[in-house]
Amino acid sequence: MSRPIILGIVGDSAAGKTTLTKGIAQVLGPENVTVICTDDYHRYDRKQRAEIGITALHPDCNHLDIMQQHLSLLRIGQPILKPVYSHTTGTFEPPVYIKPGKFVIVEGLLGYSTRTARDSYDVKVYLAPPEELRATWKVKRDTQKRGYTEEQVLAELEKREPDSEQFIRPQRQWSDIVISFYPPNDDLNQVNGHLNVRLVLRPTIPHPNFTQILGLDHNSMSAIRLGLDRDMGKPVDVLEVDGHATLEQVNKLEHLICSDMPHLRSICDRDSNPELGKVAGTTGETIQSYPLALTQLLITYHMLKATQIH
């Protein structure tokens, strides 16, 4: 039996990990995908954290040894008895028996914090939205879904900032792809379907050859741009897709990704994959985001590519 393909999605609280994960899992087929959140490996519940004065972002607040042991087991196709942390109640629930599917998506705060954990992934993604945008998303989520007031959320963000800087953001260096969704012209009112995306593509995994499509249409005003840059001191390719990119422009890029991978051709058919690029709007409506769809498609490409390598 071939082992599961493991994708890591790491980022700070409310960076968009769950939205990204949901679309990828839909595309690969929910029956083929096991999703694990590393928040389940918290050592203390919400009440205990408040008493001790520690945040959930600190390594000492998490059973990283058990997390990395479980990742190693999943990588060889073995089942785990996974702890369960409820964000709704801030308490732990009974553990669940998990048998890995064909694909495993591991999302959370500290997924790349140990060498053993990092070695378990086939594809590593880091989400890095601008901090102002992440704060907006966190206030919206925690007030609407977790019962906090806006003042409580903003106070929590401030309290967590030293740990974010020390333990979360440095994990960016271990990723194959850094994903930054950002509003055009820094307009935070446009925080959903009209976001642009900046994809830092590290040479640690083989990316599709995007130069074919961008050679003819490569200028700073284009809605899709490819360039060279440095990230954390190392040379990288950078692919940018604006939220106002047309369906025709996006289709060209999608079919370039899909043509390199026969299994992906059905995924490129929007009618058969309506979940691709879907995001909730400010008033609860569903918005189609082409930059999100392309990002989910590119990550799916890498997961399917990994099945060929292994």
C-alpha positions as CSV (number, residue, x, y, z in Angstrom):
1,M,0.0,0.0,0.0
2,S,1.3,3.5,-0.9
3,R,1.6,5.8,2.1
4,P,-0.5,8.9,2.5
5,I,0.5,12.3,1.0
6,I,0.8,14.9,3.8
7,L,0.2,18.6,3.3
8,G,1.1,21.1,6.0
9,I,-0.7,24.4,6.3
10,V,0.8,26.6,9.0
11,G,-0.1,30.2,9.9
12,D,-1.1,32.4,12.8
13,S,-4.6,32.4,14.2
14,A,-7.2,33.5,11.6
15,A,-4.7,33.5,8.8
16,G,-7.1,31.6,6.5
17,K,-5.9,28.0,7.1
18,T,-9.4,26.5,7.4
19,T,-10.8,28.3,4.3
20,L,-7.8,27.0,2.2
21,T,-8.0,23.5,3.7
22,K,-11.8,23.2,3.0
23,G,-11.4,24.0,-0.7
24,I,-8.5,21.6,-1.2
25,A,-10.3,18.8,0.6
26,Q,-13.4,19.3,-1.6
27,V,-11.3,19.1,-4.8
28,L,-9.4,16.0,-3.7
29,G,-12.7,14.4,-2.6
30,P,-13.6,14.4,1.1
31,E,-13.6,10.6,1.1
32,N,-9.9,10.7,0.3
33,V,-8.8,13.3,2.8
34,T,-8.1,13.3,6.5
35,V,-7.9,16.8,8.0
36,I,-6.1,17.2,11.3
37,C,-5.8,20.5,13.3
38,T,-2.7,20.7,15.5
39,D,-4.6,22.9,18.0
40,D,-5.9,19.5,19.3
41,Y,-2.4,19.0,20.8
42,H,-2.8,21.9,23.3
43,R,-1.4,21.0,26.7
44,Y,-3.8,23.3,28.6
45,D,-7.4,24.3,28.2
46,R,-8.5,27.9,27.9
47,K,-9.1,28.3,31.7
48,Q,-5.7,26.8,32.5
49,R,-3.9,29.0,30.0
50,A,-5.5,32.1,31.6
51,E,-4.4,31.0,35.1
52,I,-0.8,30.2,34.0
53,G,-0.5,33.2,31.8
54,I,0.6,31.3,28.7
55,T,-0.8,31.6,25.1
56,A,-1.8,28.8,22.8
57,L,1.0,29.9,20.5
58,H,3.8,29.0,22.9
59,P,5.5,25.6,22.3
60,D,5.3,24.9,26.1
61,C,1.6,25.1,25.8
62,N,1.5,22.2,23.3
63,H,2.3,18.5,23.3
64,L,4.7,18.9,20.3
65,D,6.3,15.5,21.1
66,I,3.0,13.7,20.7
67,M,2.1,15.8,17.6
68,Q,5.4,14.8,15.8
69,Q,5.0,11.2,16.9
70,H,1.5,11.1,15.4
71,L,2.7,12.8,12.2
72,S,5.4,10.1,11.8
73,L,2.8,7.4,12.3
74,L,0.4,9.0,9.7
75,R,3.2,9.2,7.2
76,I,3.6,5.4,7.2
77,G,-0.1,4.9,7.0
78,Q,-0.7,4.0,10.7
79,P,-3.8,5.1,12.7
80,I,-3.6,7.5,15.7
81,L,-5.7,8.2,18.7
82,K,-5.9,12.0,18.3
83,P,-6.7,14.4,21.2
84,V,-9.6,16.8,20.6
85,Y,-9.7,20.5,21.6
86,S,-13.0,22.4,21.3
87,H,-12.6,26.0,20.3
88,T,-16.3,26.5,21.2
89,T,-15.9,25.6,24.8
90,G,-12.2,26.0,25.3
91,T,-12.0,22.5,26.8
92,F,-10.9,19.0,25.7
93,E,-13.2,16.3,24.5
94,P,-12.6,12.5,24.2
95,P,-9.9,11.5,21.8
96,V,-10.8,10.1,18.4
97,Y,-9.4,7.1,16.4
98,I,-8.1,8.4,13.0
99,K,-7.0,6.2,10.1
100,P,-5.3,8.3,7.5
101,G,-6.9,8.6,4.1
102,K,-5.0,8.9,0.8
103,F,-4.3,12.5,1.6
104,V,-3.7,14.1,5.0
105,I,-4.0,17.9,5.6
106,V,-2.4,19.1,8.8
107,E,-3.3,22.7,9.6
108,G,-2.4,24.7,12.7
109,L,-0.1,27.1,14.5
110,L,3.1,25.1,15.2
111,G,3.2,22.4,12.5
112,Y,6.8,23.1,11.4
113,S,8.2,23.7,14.9
114,T,10.2,20.5,15.1
115,R,12.6,18.8,12.7
116,T,10.7,15.4,13.0
117,A,7.4,17.1,12.2
118,R,8.8,19.0,9.2
119,D,10.2,15.7,7.8
120,S,6.7,14.2,7.7
121,Y,5.3,16.6,5.1
122,D,5.4,16.2,1.3
123,V,4.2,19.8,0.7
124,K,4.6,22.7,3.2
125,V,2.5,25.9,2.9
126,Y,2.7,29.0,5.1
127,L,0.0,31.6,5.2
128,A,1.2,35.2,5.7
129,P,-1.6,37.7,5.2
130,P,-0.8,41.4,6.2
131,E,-1.3,41.6,10.0
132,E,-4.0,44.3,9.7
133,L,-6.1,41.9,7.5
134,R,-5.5,38.9,9.9
135,A,-6.7,41.1,12.8
136,T,-9.9,41.9,10.8
137,W,-10.5,38.2,10.1
138,K,-9.8,37.2,13.7
139,V,-12.2,39.8,15.1
140,K,-14.9,38.7,12.7
141,R,-14.5,35.0,13.4
142,D,-14.1,35.1,17.2
143,T,-17.0,37.5,17.7
144,Q,-19.3,35.6,15.4
145,K,-18.3,32.0,16.1
146,R,-16.5,31.9,19.5
147,G,-18.5,34.2,21.7
148,Y,-15.9,36.9,22.3
149,T,-16.3,40.7,22.2
150,E,-14.2,42.8,19.8
151,E,-12.3,44.3,22.8
152,Q,-11.5,40.8,24.0
153,V,-10.2,39.7,20.6
154,L,-8.0,42.8,20.2
155,A,-6.6,42.4,23.7
156,E,-5.8,38.8,22.9
157,L,-4.0,39.7,19.7
158,E,-1.8,42.2,21.6
159,K,-1.1,39.6,24.3
160,R,-0.1,37.0,21.7
161,E,2.1,39.2,19.5
162,P,5.4,38.4,21.2
163,D,4.8,34.6,20.7
164,S,3.6,35.2,17.1
165,E,6.9,36.9,16.4
166,Q,9.1,34.4,18.2
167,F,7.4,31.1,17.4
168,I,4.9,31.4,14.5
169,R,6.3,33.6,11.9
170,P,9.8,32.1,11.8
171,Q,8.2,28.8,10.5
172,R,7.8,30.6,7.2
173,Q,11.4,29.6,6.4
174,W,10.5,25.9,6.2
175,S,7.7,26.3,3.7
176,D,7.7,25.4,0.0
177,I,5.0,28.0,-0.8
178,V,4.2,31.2,1.1
179,I,0.7,32.5,0.5
180,S,-0.2,36.1,1.1
181,F,-3.8,37.3,0.4
182,Y,-3.9,41.1,0.5
183,P,-6.4,43.8,-0.4
184,P,-5.8,46.0,-3.5
185,N,-4.4,49.4,-2.6
186,D,-4.3,48.3,1.1
187,D,-8.1,48.8,1.2
188,L,-9.2,46.7,4.2
189,N,-12.8,47.2,3.3
190,Q,-12.2,44.8,0.4
191,V,-11.4,41.8,2.6
192,N,-13.1,39.0,0.7
193,G,-13.6,38.1,-2.9
194,H,-11.5,40.9,-4.3
195,L,-8.3,40.1,-2.5
196,N,-5.1,39.7,-4.6
197,V,-2.7,36.8,-3.8
198,R,1.1,36.8,-3.7
199,L,2.6,33.3,-4.0
200,V,6.3,32.9,-3.0
201,L,7.4,29.7,-4.8
202,R,10.6,28.2,-3.3
203,P,12.7,25.8,-5.4
204,T,12.3,23.1,-2.7
205,I,9.6,21.5,-4.8
206,P,9.2,21.5,-8.7
207,H,6.6,24.1,-9.6
208,P,4.7,24.3,-13.0
209,N,6.5,26.3,-15.7
210,F,4.5,29.5,-15.5
211,T,6.9,31.4,-17.8
212,Q,5.0,30.0,-20.9
213,I,1.9,31.9,-20.2
214,L,3.4,35.1,-18.8
215,G,6.1,35.7,-21.4
216,L,3.6,37.4,-23.8
217,D,1.7,39.3,-21.2
218,H,4.4,40.2,-18.7
219,N,4.2,43.8,-17.5
220,S,3.7,45.5,-14.1
221,M,0.1,46.4,-15.0
222,S,-1.0,42.8,-15.8
223,A,-3.5,41.1,-13.5
224,I,-1.2,38.1,-13.4
225,R,2.5,38.7,-12.8
226,L,5.6,36.5,-12.4
227,G,8.9,37.8,-11.1
228,L,12.0,37.0,-9.1
229,D,12.5,38.1,-5.6
230,R,14.3,37.1,-2.3
231,D,12.4,35.7,0.7
232,M,14.2,35.4,4.0
233,G,17.5,36.0,2.1
234,K,17.0,33.3,-0.6
235,P,16.0,33.7,-4.2
236,V,12.4,32.7,-5.1
237,D,9.9,33.0,-7.9
238,V,6.8,35.2,-7.1
239,L,3.5,34.7,-8.8
240,E,0.9,37.4,-8.2
241,V,-2.8,37.2,-9.2
242,D,-5.1,40.2,-8.7
243,G,-8.7,39.8,-7.6
244,H,-9.9,41.6,-10.7
245,A,-8.2,39.1,-13.1
246,T,-10.6,38.0,-15.8
247,L,-12.0,34.5,-16.1
248,E,-10.1,34.2,-19.4
249,Q,-6.8,35.1,-17.8
250,V,-7.4,32.7,-14.9
251,N,-8.4,29.9,-17.2
252,K,-5.1,30.2,-19.1
253,L,-3.2,29.8,-15.9
254,E,-5.4,27.0,-14.6
255,H,-5.1,25.0,-17.8
256,L,-1.3,25.5,-17.8
257,I,-1.2,23.9,-14.3
258,C,-3.7,21.1,-15.4
259,S,-2.0,20.3,-18.7
260,D,1.1,19.1,-16.7
261,M,-1.0,16.7,-14.6
262,P,-3.6,14.6,-16.4
263,H,-5.5,13.9,-13.1
264,L,-6.1,17.6,-12.6
265,R,-8.0,18.1,-15.9
266,S,-11.3,17.2,-14.3
267,I,-10.5,19.6,-11.5
268,C,-10.0,22.5,-13.9
269,D,-13.7,22.0,-15.0
270,R,-15.5,24.5,-12.8
271,D,-18.8,22.8,-13.2
272,S,-17.5,19.6,-11.5
273,N,-15.7,21.6,-8.8
274,P,-18.0,24.4,-7.7
275,E,-16.2,24.7,-4.3
276,L,-12.9,25.9,-5.9
277,G,-12.3,29.5,-4.8
278,K,-15.4,29.9,-2.7
279,V,-15.2,32.2,0.3
280,A,-17.8,33.8,2.6
281,G,-18.6,37.4,2.0
282,T,-19.0,40.1,4.7
283,T,-22.8,39.6,4.9
284,G,-22.7,35.8,4.7
285,E,-23.0,35.5,0.9
286,T,-20.6,33.2,-1.0
287,I,-18.1,35.0,-3.3
288,Q,-16.0,33.4,-6.0
289,S,-12.3,34.3,-5.6
290,Y,-10.1,33.5,-8.6
291,P,-6.8,34.1,-6.7
292,L,-8.1,31.6,-4.0
293,A,-9.1,29.1,-6.7
294,L,-5.7,29.2,-8.4
295,T,-4.0,28.8,-5.0
296,Q,-6.0,25.8,-4.1
297,L,-5.4,24.3,-7.6
298,L,-1.6,24.8,-7.3
299,I,-1.5,23.1,-3.9
300,T,-3.7,20.2,-5.2
301,Y,-1.2,20.0,-8.2
302,H,1.7,19.5,-5.7
303,M,-0.2,16.9,-3.7
304,L,-1.0,14.9,-6.8
305,K,2.6,15.3,-8.1
306,A,3.8,13.9,-4.8
307,T,1.7,10.7,-5.4
308,Q,3.8,10.2,-8.5
309,I,7.1,10.7,-6.8
310,H,6.2,8.3,-4.0
